[in-house]
């Protein structure tokens, strides 16, 4: 049962966490310097696409990795930029608004599952890589579509679920995994034959995006090949990926810290997958398992801890557990919260943070 306080609690947690983050990170710098600290790594690439398209800045060398980023966030950035002159600020505003939608939807979904909504939201907000929900990355926007889509599916509102999932597919390739998971949810939940055609809708953005790049370069899988060209995400055997990452994590440089985070994220991912399998939550297992499989068969682990932000089944599981045993969320927040702050500092200093 969804209570009236679910939205209020989620919104209060989200906005208060944003205010705390702003206060903690704004001290001692000018506003211009502050925005510059948030335009690190992929945040700058999203801005490049929004400004110049997939050919990139004409004054810079061509970046072969740009097609890896789906057009949803750059399109929204262009719209917000009409009223917000600074591109970095525009990205942060998109994440602020989208994050509010996502947190309220997560609270509603948790309460629909019989857990406390605010616990699910808090668990997500203090996760070590939660910094990526605050800046111009695509995580918040994706969740703003994906979580309401899942809630709608659980409630049997399949046209709405399909439309929202299509929005998620415009933002990240993760929308493909969501679409496949919705098919499993439909079959196991007996959605009804007449509604089955709606399940095709979330796949359409991927087809359209692939066709767009085919018209540009003759490559239907440009987004996949861009991952390989830009980040070395060639597919290998899982043990090869583990070995490469483990060896990199044993180094003494700053990237070794990041690879240790990747290993920790992989271990947590496997634990969640085992739990979902034991609990027979098949549709959630498909959604998370496909993501884990894709990330753990790359040449090396990359962005596994950040991808866990998108694993709403994990935050639902945390909420169900901590609703019965409140001490769990207390211990979790005391351990994870400081790591989140530390990781935020790492990101703003230019280090890779997940």
PEWOCOR-V219266 format. One line per field, one symbol per residue. ss: DSSP state (~ for helix, > for strand, _ for the rest). phi: phi as a letter, one per 20 degrees, with the letter a starting at -180 (. if undefined). psi: psi as a letter, one per 40 degrees, with the letter a starting at -180 (. if undefined). A space follows every 10 residues. Layout:
ss=???
phi=???
psi=???
This chain:
ss=____~~~~~~ ~~~~~~~~~~ ~~~~~~____ ~~~~~~~~__ _~~~~~~~~~ ~~________ _____~~~__ ~~~~~~~~~~ ~_____~~~~ ~~~~~~~~~~ ~~~~~~~~~~ ~~____~~~~ ~~~~~____~ ~~~_____~~ ~~~~~~~~~~ ~~~~___~~~ ~~~~~~~~~~ ~__~~~~~~~ ~~~~~~~~__ __~~~~~~~~ ~~~~~~~~~~ ~~~~~~~___ _~~~~~~~~~ ~___>__~~~ ~~~~~~~~~_ ___~~~~~~~ ~~~~~~~~~~ ~~~~~~~~__ _~~~~~~~~~ ~~~~~~_>__ ___~~~~~~~ _~~~~~~~~~ ~~~~__~~~~ ~~~~~~~~~~ ~~~~~~~~__ ____
phi=.eefefffff ffffffffff ffffdefncf fffffffeed lfgffffgff fcnfemffec gfefefffef egfgffgfff ffddfeffff fffgffffff ffffffffff ffendeffff ffgffdfgdf gffedfdeff ffffefffff ffffenefgf ffffffffff ebfgffffff ffffffffel foffeggfff gfefgfffff fgfffecmdf dgfffffffe cmeffcfgff fffffffffe fdefffffff ffffffffgf fffffffffl efffffffff fffffedfgb fbmfgfffge efgfffffff fffecgffff fgffefgfff fffffgffen ffcp
psi=hhideddddd dddddddddd ddddeeheii dddddddegi bddddddddd deaeeaheei ihheededhi eddddddddd edehdhdddd dddddddddd dddddddddd ddeeihdddd dddddeidee deedafiedd dddddddddd ddddeegddd ddddddddde didddddddd ddddddddeg ehddeddded deeddddddd ddddddeehd fddddddddd effihiiddd ddddddddee aeiddddddd dddddddddd ddddddddef gddddddddd dddddeeidi hhfdddddde gddddddddd ddddgddddd dddddddddd dddddddeee ihf.
